[in-house]
Amino acid sequence: MKSVKGFGLVELMISMTIGVLLTLAVSQVLIASRVSDNVQDALSQNQENARFSMHFIGKELRMAGYLGCNTLANIEASSIALPDSEADFTRGSSLIVENNVGDENAFDAVNETDVLRIKRGSNNSIRITGDLAADLSSIRVEDNSAGFKQGDFLVVSDCERADVFRVTNTPKAAGEGETKFTYEQGALNSDNRLSNTYGEDSEVFALENLDFFIRDSGRKTHRGSAINSLYVQRRLAGSAGVTGQAIELLEGVEDMQLELGVDNNGDRAVDEYLSADDVADWERVLSVKVRLQMVSSNSAAVNGAGQNFISAAGESLDVSDGRMRRVYTNVFSIRNTLP
């Protein structure tokens, strides 16, 4: 009886079954690895964007109320600049929060997110030339090295007192020699007299505004979800008092919620954190708690079951768009308004 060489039907079926099982096992490993990579990429993206967002916001929050050689809390500040809402530069006005803005707002910000406005003096200052009497209507400097222009909001200060005004003339440009900044009464100023006299040790610098807010970037994920981003809008020195275009800082910032640390008894320690609507005396605000809700751009970072998480607003939410969300919190002190 001759032996038969090769595989029989049974052996062939067993081999095919083993091959299929091995293929499935390898596929599962690859799928699990891909899912793990998506999760890690989403976490890394959220963490990195949150870190940079907090850096930008925190840097400017710490400079709120900056006034050169002294803190805003220790300087008597007055203003003749118009409009009053823009020129007010006191301890309680260096920080403004708009809580849960509506659909229609000046910043085109996402509905029910918070908007942060910071007022501060610019880093570039110019020494004045000679003594400045209160009844004069211009300030002379050796050179307009900071590039101030007509319409700019300027501050003159001697470290004890300060006045805010708007430039009404056209000063010489930087490097062109001695020039002056005039503040005539009219559309830009309510008066042409400052509240104090200033000596040669006084400085002039710009009053700057920075607004942070969340806006729809106009881009979408491959599944059609809107991509929100953190924006900043600046009115800087040399802008002629005009607010610049909104600049996108980082994408993936879905929401920003702010709470103010309030000192209720004057001991220079935060007693409670309140929303902007609940703050009665802004001069008692010592710090800001920033909550950023980050979301990944990858729509495959969360499985089909979706994600349940506590939002930046403190609500329990269920989402199923495949994007990973995390809320990051940081607290920043407003050191330039501390007495």
C-alpha positions in Angstrom: 0.0 0.0 0.0 1.5 3.3 -1.1 1.8 6.3 1.3 0.2 9.5 0.2 2.3 12.6 0.2 1.1 16.2 0.9 -1.7 17.7 2.9 -5.1 16.2 3.4 -8.3 18.2 3.5 -8.3 18.1 7.3 -4.7 19.3 7.6 -5.4 22.1 5.1 -8.5 23.3 7.0 -6.6 23.3 10.3 -3.8 25.3 8.6 -6.2 27.8 7.2 -7.9 28.2 10.6 -4.6 28.8 12.3 -3.7 31.3 9.6 -7.0 33.2 10.0 -6.6 33.3 13.8 -3.0 34.6 13.5 -4.2 37.3 11.0 -7.0 38.3 13.4 -4.6 38.5 16.3 -2.1 40.6 14.4 -5.0 42.9 13.2 -6.2 43.3 16.8 -2.7 44.3 17.9 -2.4 46.8 15.1 -5.9 48.2 15.7 -5.1 48.5 19.5 -1.8 50.1 18.7 -3.5 52.7 16.4 -6.2 53.5 19.0 -3.5 53.9 21.6 -1.5 56.2 19.3 -4.6 58.3 18.6 -5.3 58.6 22.3 -1.7 59.6 23.1 -1.6 62.1 20.2 -4.8 63.7 21.4 -3.6 63.9 25.0 -0.3 65.4 23.9 -2.0 67.9 21.6 -4.4 69.0 24.4 -1.6 69.3 26.9 0.7 71.2 24.6 -2.0 73.6 23.5 -3.2 74.2 27.0 0.4 74.9 28.2 1.0 77.5 25.6 -2.4 79.0 26.0 -1.9 79.4 29.8 1.6 80.8 29.1 0.2 83.6 26.8 -2.7 84.4 29.1 -0.7 84.2 32.4 2.1 86.4 31.1 -0.3 89.2 30.3 -2.5 88.7 33.4 0.6 89.2 35.6 1.2 92.5 33.7 -2.3 93.8 34.2 -2.1 97.3 35.7 1.6 97.6 34.9 2.7 101.2 35.3 6.4 101.3 35.1 8.2 102.1 38.3 5.3 101.6 40.7 2.2 99.5 41.0 -1.2 100.8 40.0 -2.4 100.4 43.6 0.1 102.9 44.8 -0.3 105.6 42.1 -3.1 108.2 41.9 -4.3 108.0 38.3 -6.5 110.5 36.4 -7.7 110.6 32.8 -8.8 113.2 30.3 -8.8 110.7 27.4 -12.0 109.7 25.6 -13.9 107.4 25.6 -13.9 106.9 29.3 -14.5 103.2 29.0 -11.2 102.8 27.2 -9.1 105.3 29.1 -10.1 104.3 32.7 -6.9 103.0 34.2 -7.4 102.5 37.9 -6.8 99.5 40.2 -10.3 98.2 39.6 -10.3 98.7 35.8 -7.0 97.1 34.7 -8.8 93.8 34.4 -12.3 93.3 32.8 -14.1 90.0 32.3 -17.2 89.6 30.2 -19.0 86.5 31.5 -20.8 84.0 29.2 -21.1 86.3 26.2 -24.2 86.0 24.0 -24.4 85.0 20.3 -23.9 88.6 19.2 -20.9 90.2 20.8 -18.2 92.7 19.8 -15.5 89.9 19.6 -17.5 87.4 17.5 -16.7 85.1 20.4 -18.3 81.7 20.8 -21.6 81.8 22.7 -21.4 81.3 26.5 -17.6 81.6 26.7 -15.8 84.3 28.7 -13.8 87.3 27.4 -10.8 88.6 29.2 -9.5 92.2 28.8 -6.2 93.4 30.2 -5.1 97.0 30.5 -1.4 97.7 31.0 1.3 100.2 30.3 3.7 99.5 27.5 7.3 98.4 28.1 8.7 101.2 26.0 8.8 104.6 27.8 10.2 108.0 27.0 11.6 110.6 29.5 10.0 114.0 29.2 12.1 117.2 28.6 11.8 119.8 31.3 9.1 120.3 33.9 5.5 119.9 32.8 3.0 122.3 34.4 -0.6 121.1 34.8 -1.9 124.0 32.7 0.2 123.2 29.6 -1.3 121.1 26.8 1.7 119.3 25.5 4.6 117.1 26.6 8.0 117.5 25.1 10.5 114.6 24.6 14.0 114.4 23.2 12.9 111.8 20.6 9.8 109.7 19.9 11.8 106.5 20.2 8.6 104.5 21.0 6.9 105.6 17.7 3.8 107.0 19.4 1.2 108.4 16.9 -1.8 110.7 16.8 -4.7 109.0 18.6 -2.6 106.9 20.9 -3.6 106.5 24.5 -0.6 107.7 26.5 0.2 107.8 30.2 2.6 110.3 31.9 3.8 109.3 35.4 6.3 110.2 38.0 5.9 107.0 40.0 3.5 108.7 42.4 0.8 110.1 40.1 -0.3 109.5 36.5 -2.5 111.0 33.8 -4.0 109.4 30.8 -4.5 111.4 27.6 -4.7 111.0 23.8 -2.3 112.5 21.3 -4.0 115.1 19.1 -1.0 116.2 17.0 1.3 114.3 14.6 4.6 113.8 16.5 7.9 113.3 14.7 8.9 109.7 14.0 11.6 107.9 15.9 15.1 109.2 15.2 13.9 112.6 14.0 14.8 114.5 17.2 12.9 116.5 19.7 9.1 116.5 19.4 5.9 116.9 21.5 2.7 115.1 22.3 -0.2 117.5 22.4 -3.5 116.8 24.2 -6.1 119.4 23.0 -9.7 119.3 24.2 -12.1 117.8 21.7 -13.1 114.4 20.3 -10.1 112.7 21.9 -9.8 114.5 25.2 -12.4 115.9 27.6 -9.9 118.7 28.7 -6.5 120.1 27.8 -5.3 120.2 31.4 -3.7 117.4 33.4 -4.4 116.8 37.1 -0.7 117.2 38.2 2.6 118.7 37.3 5.5 116.4 36.2 9.2 116.9 36.4 12.1 115.6 34.2 12.1 112.3 36.1 8.7 111.5 34.6 8.0 109.1 31.8 5.5 108.7 29.0 4.3 105.3 27.8 1.3 103.9 25.9 -1.8 102.4 27.5 -2.3 99.1 25.9 -5.4 96.8 25.8 -5.3 93.0 25.1 -8.5 90.9 24.7 -8.4 87.1 24.9 -11.4 85.2 23.7 -12.6 82.0 22.0 -13.7 82.1 18.4 -14.7 79.7 15.6 -11.6 79.4 13.4 -13.8 78.6 10.4 -12.0 75.3 9.9 -13.6 71.9 10.5 -12.5 68.4 11.4 -12.9 65.6 8.7 -16.2 64.8 10.4 -17.5 68.4 10.1 -17.0 69.6 13.7 -16.1 73.2 14.2 -12.6 74.0 15.4 -12.5 76.7 18.0 -9.3 78.6 18.8 -7.9 81.1 21.4 -7.6 84.6 19.9 -6.0 87.8 21.1 -6.9 91.3 19.9 -4.5 94.1 20.7 -4.4 97.8 20.8 -0.7 98.6 21.2 1.6 101.6 21.1 1.7 103.2 17.7 -1.7 101.9 16.7 -3.3 105.4 16.7 -5.8 104.2 19.2 -7.1 101.6 16.8 -7.6 98.0 17.9 -5.8 95.6 15.6 -7.0 92.4 13.9 -7.8 89.4 16.0 -4.8 87.0 15.9 -5.3 83.2 16.3 -2.9 81.9 19.0 -3.8 78.2 19.3 -6.5 75.9 18.0 -8.4 73.4 20.0 -9.4 75.8 22.8 -13.1 75.1 23.0 -14.1 77.1 26.0 -12.6 79.6 28.5 -14.2 80.2 31.9 -12.9 82.7 34.4 -13.3 83.2 38.1 -12.0 86.1 40.1 -10.2 85.6 43.5 -11.7 88.2 45.9 -10.3 89.5 49.2 -13.4 90.1 51.3 -11.6 91.4 54.5 -8.6 93.3 53.3 -6.0 90.8 54.5 -4.5 90.5 51.0 -5.6 86.9 50.8 -8.2 85.4 48.5 -11.3 84.4 50.4 -13.5 83.1 47.5 -13.6 82.8 43.8 -16.6 84.5 42.0 -17.8 84.9 38.5 -17.5 88.4 37.0 -21.2 89.0 37.4 -20.9 88.4 41.2 -17.9 90.7 41.9 -19.1 93.9 43.6 -15.7 95.6 44.1 -13.1 95.0 41.4 -10.4 96.6 43.5 -10.6 93.5 45.8 -9.7 91.1 42.9 -6.3 89.6 43.6 -6.2 86.7 41.2 -7.8 85.0 38.2 -8.6 81.3 37.9 -8.5 80.3 34.3 -10.2 77.1 33.0 -9.5 76.1 29.4 -11.5 73.3 27.8 -9.2 71.7 25.3 -10.4 69.4 22.4 -8.3 67.4 20.0 -8.5 67.9 16.3 -8.4 64.1 15.7 -11.9 62.8 15.5 -10.8 59.2 16.2 -9.3 59.8 19.6 -12.4 58.4 21.5 -14.3 55.2 20.6 -17.8 55.2 19.4 -19.3 55.1 22.9 -18.4 58.8 23.3 -16.9 60.6 26.2 -18.5 61.9 29.4 -16.6 64.8 31.1 -17.0 67.8 33.4 -16.8 70.9 31.2 -15.0 74.1 32.0 -18.3 75.5 33.1 -18.8 72.7 35.6 -21.4 70.8 33.6 -21.5 67.0 33.0 -21.6 66.6 29.2 -21.8 63.6 26.9 -20.2 64.0 23.5 -19.8 61.5 20.7 -17.8 63.3 17.9 -14.7 61.2 18.5 -12.6 64.1 19.8 -10.9 64.0 23.2 -11.6 66.8 25.7 -9.8 67.8 28.9 -10.2 70.8 31.2 -7.0 72.5 32.5 -7.0 75.0 35.4 -4.4 77.6 36.5 -4.5 80.5 38.9 -2.6 83.8 38.2 -2.1 86.7 40.7 -2.7 90.3 39.6 0.5 91.5 41.2 0.5 95.1 39.8 -2.7 95.9 41.6 -1.6 94.6 45.0 -0.9 97.4 47.6 
